[in-house]
Amino acid sequence: MIEADGLGIRFVRNRRRRLRLRELVVHRGGRDPDGGRFWPLREVSFTIAPGERVGVLGRNGSGKSTLLRLIAGVLIPDEGRIRVRGAVAPLLELSAGFANDLTGRENLHLVGGLHGLSPDYLRRHFDDIISFAGEQVERAVDTPVRHYSSGMKIRLGFAIVSRLPHPVLLMDEVTAVGDAEFRAKCYATIDRLLAEGRTLVLVSHNEKDLTRFCRRGLYLDGGRLAVDGSLDEALAAYHRSVAR
C-alpha cells in the first residue's frame, strides 16, 4: 500500500531572514557554506501492506510529521521516492483549508468537496457531520469560522475528514485534542474505520493510543529509520532514547 525507498527531504533554516549587504558580498549569502540546509529525513525505506496499523515514534524533531506529509503528498522528496497505492485521508492539520470568512456550513461543503466528497453526499450527511463535531459547532454552524476556537475547527475538520472512503489513514496526534467525550467519538470512529480494513499510519507520543491501534512500529532517530519492527521493539528504542 505504501512504499518508501531511500526517502529524503532537505529544508533550509531561516530562509526568510534578510541578509546584510556585507553577507551577500563578502560571504556570498552567509557564513554557512550549506546555506542553513539540513535533512529532517534521509535514507528512509519501508513497505506497509494493506490493512497494516503502523505507529511512528521518535523524539521531537525526529521527522515524524514530515514523514506523514511526504506520504500525503504535501511535501515532495529531494531524494528517493514514496509510492502510495490508493487515496489518503489525512487527519493531520485538521483546521487547514478553512476559509475564515466563510461559515461552518460553507466550510463543510468547501473542505469536503476539496477532499472529494460529492455535494449530494454532503447534503445528505450534513446533520450527522455537524452533530459529530459537537454542540458548540452546531450552535455556530452559520457563523464565520474566524469566530471559532481552535478546538471547534479541529472537531469540525475531524468530522469531515473521517467521512472519507479513502483506504489510507494518516493521523498526527489527532486524539490529543478535544474533551473526553470528543476523544471517545474519535476512538469509536477510528475503530470502525480499521474494522473496514483501512491502512493506518499513526504519529503519537501517547503510548496508550499506539498500543490500542498499532501492531508495528517505526522508530525515527535524527531523521533516520532506526527500528522497523513490532510496536514493542519501537517503544523500547524510544524509551532508551528518552532515558539517555
Residue pairs with C-beta under 8 A, 6 or more apart in sequence:
1 48
1 49
1 50
1 51
1 52
1 84
1 85
1 86
1 167
1 168
1 199
2 46
2 47
2 48
2 71
2 82
2 83
2 84
2 85
2 168
2 199
2 201
3 46
3 47
3 48
3 81
3 82
3 83
4 44
4 45
4 46
4 47
4 70
4 71
4 80
4 81
4 82
4 83
5 45
5 80
5 81
5 82
6 43
6 44
6 45
6 79
6 80
6 81
7 41
7 42
7 43
7 44
7 45
7 67
7 70
7 77
7 79
7 80
7 81
7 82
8 39
8 41
8 42
8 43
8 44
8 77
8 78
8 79
8 80
9 39
9 40
9 41
9 42
9 66
9 70
9 75
9 76
9 77
9 78
9 79
10 37
10 38
10 39
10 78
11 37
11 38
11 39
11 40
12 35
12 36
12 37
12 38
13 36
13 37
13 38
14 36
15 36
19 29
19 30
23 29
23 30
23 31
29 35
30 36
39 223
40 61
40 63
40 66
40 223
41 63
41 66
41 67
41 70
41 220
41 223
42 79
42 223
42 224
43 79
43 80
43 224
43 225
44 63
44 67
44 80
44 220
44 223
44 224
44 225
45 80
45 225
46 218
46 225
46 228
48 54
48 199
48 201
49 199
50 167
50 197
50 199
51 197
51 198
51 199
52 199
52 200
52 215
52 216
53 194
53 199
53 200
53 202
53 213
53 214
53 215
53 216
54 200
54 201
54 202
54 214
54 215
54 216
54 217
54 218
55 202
55 203
55 204
55 210
55 213
55 214
55 216
55 217
55 218
55 231
55 234
56 64
56 67
56 68
56 201
56 202
56 203
56 217
56 218
56 220
57 64
57 210
57 217
57 218
57 219
57 220
57 234
57 235
57 237
57 238
58 64
58 219
58 220
58 221
58 238
58 241
59 221
59 238
59 241
59 242
62 220
62 221
62 222
62 223
63 220
63 223
64 172
64 203
64 220
65 92
65 172
65 203
66 75
67 203
67 220
68 90
68 92
68 170
68 172
68 201
68 203
69 75
69 92
70 76
70 77
70 82
71 82
71 84
71 88
71 168
71 170
71 201
72 88
72 90
72 92
72 170
73 84
73 88
74 90
74 92
84 168
86 166
86 167
86 168
86 199
87 116
87 164
87 166
87 167
87 168
88 166
88 168
88 169
88 170
89 115
89 161
89 162
89 164
89 166
89 168
89 169
89 170
89 198
90 161
90 170
91 158
91 161
91 162
91 169
91 170
91 171
91 172
91 174
92 170
92 171
92 172
93 172
94 153
94 154
94 157
94 158
94 161
94 174
94 177
95 150
95 153
95 154
95 156
95 157
96 157
97 107
97 110
97 111
97 114
97 157
98 107
98 110
98 111
98 145
98 153
98 156
98 157
99 106
99 107
99 110
99 145
100 144
100 145
100 146
101 144
101 146
102 110
102 144
102 145
103 141
103 142
103 143
103 144
103 145
104 130
104 137
104 140
104 141
104 142
104 143
104 145
104 148
104 156
105 126
105 141
105 142
107 145
107 156
108 122
108 126
108 129
108 130
108 156
108 160
109 119
109 122
111 157
111 160
111 161
112 121
112 122
112 160
112 163
113 119
113 122
115 160
115 161
115 164
116 164
117 160
117 163
117 164
121 163
122 129
125 163
129 159
129 160
129 163
130 137
130 138
130 141
130 156
130 159
131 138
132 155
132 158
132 159
132 162
132 185
132 189
133 152
133 155
133 156
133 158
133 159
134 152
134 155
134 181
134 182
136 149
136 152
136 155
137 148
137 152
137 155
137 156
137 159
140 147
140 148
140 152
145 152
145 153
145 156
148 156
151 177
151 178
154 177
154 178
155 177
155 178
155 182
158 174
158 186
162 189
162 193
167 197
167 198
167 199
168 198
168 199
168 201
169 190
169 193
169 194
169 198
169 199
169 200
169 201
170 201
171 190
171 200
171 201
171 202
171 203
171 204
172 203
172 204
173 203
173 204
173 205
173 206
174 186
175 183
175 186
175 187
175 190
175 204
175 206
175 209
176 204
176 206
178 186
187 212
190 200
190 213
194 200
194 213
200 213
200 214
202 209
202 210
202 213
202 214
204 210
207 235
210 217
210 231
210 235
211 231
214 231
215 230
215 231
216 228
216 229
216 230
216 231
216 234
217 227
217 228
217 229
217 230
217 231
217 232
217 233
217 234
217 235
218 225
218 227
218 228
218 234
219 225
219 226
219 227
219 228
219 233
219 234
219 237
219 238
220 226
221 237
221 241
226 237
227 233
227 234
227 237
228 234
